[in-house]
Amino acid sequence: MKMVYTNENRFMVNNARNILEASGIEVVLKNEYAQGSAGDLSPFDTWMELWVMEDSQFDKAKKIIELAFKKDNRPEWQCRVCHEHNDASFDLCWHCQSDKP
């Protein structure tokens, strides 16, 4: 068993767990209830941890998580109609619903 992911944000760890389980990788959560020990333990020791059951799936799991959480570095775009700035992931302007140029 190897730890594949940890984060202070429980939502991120559970999201990674869902992604890996959907990919057919069996995982286990550790420190799920450790936040109650904050103060007695180092904050890092209370972070939830995600472990893969099979060591042979560790590299595959790391790649899946890396791709899933990869930040989109494409630039924002500006709407031709209303001139609103939109995130690169938007296909329509969030303000006026015009198509991306």
N, C-alpha and C positions, 0 to 999 in steps of 0.2 A: 504494500500500500504506500502511495506517495502523495504528498500534498501538491495539488495542481493550482490552487488559487486561494487567496485570502484578501480580505478588504475590510475596512472599518464599516462600510455601508452594507447592512444585511440584505438590502434589496439587490445589490450587485452580486453578492454571493449566491443568493437564491436564483437570480437570473442565469448565472453561469451554470448552476446545477440543472436548471430546466433545459438549457441548450445542450449540455452534455448528455443528459438522459434522453433527449429527443434524437441524439446521434447514436444511441445504443451503447453508451459508456456508463457503466455502473459506478456510482459515486456515493460517498458518505460525508455527512456534515459533522464537523467537530466544533466544540465551543459554542454550540447553539444557545446555551443558557448561561454563558460565562460573564455576560455583561453585569450581572448582579455582583460580581466579585471586583468590579472596578474600584480602585482605591487600595485594595489589598494586593492586587496584581498590577503589573505594568499594563497600560492601555493596549499595547500590541498583543499581549497574551489573552485578551478578551475578544479579539477579532474572530469572527467565524472563519473556519477553514474548510475547504473542499478537497477531499482526497479521492483519488481513483483507486478502485479495488484491485485492478490488475496492473502491475507495473508495466506490462507490455503496451498498455494503452496511454501511458503518460505523455509521450511525445505528441500523439494524435490529439489528445485532450488539450494540451498547451496551445497547439496550432489553432484548434477550433475556437478557444477562448480569445486568443490573440486576434483572429479575424473578426469575431463577433464584436469585440470592444474597440476595434481599430477606429481611430478618429478620422472622419472625412476631412481631408485637407483641401478640398476644392473651394474656390472662392465664392463669396456671396454673389448674387446677381441682382440687378436693378430692373424693376418692371418698366417696360416701355410706356405703359398707359398712365400709371399713377406715380411712378418714380420711387416706389417703396423698395427698400432693401429686403431681400429674401435669402434665407439659408440655401446653400447649394443643393440640399436634398429635396427642396420643394420643386414640383413640376408646375405648380400654379402659384400666382401671387397670393399671399395670405390675405392681402387687403382687398383686392378687386377681382380675384380669381381669373386673371388673364394668364394666358399660356407663357411659359418660360421662353425667352428668345432663343 
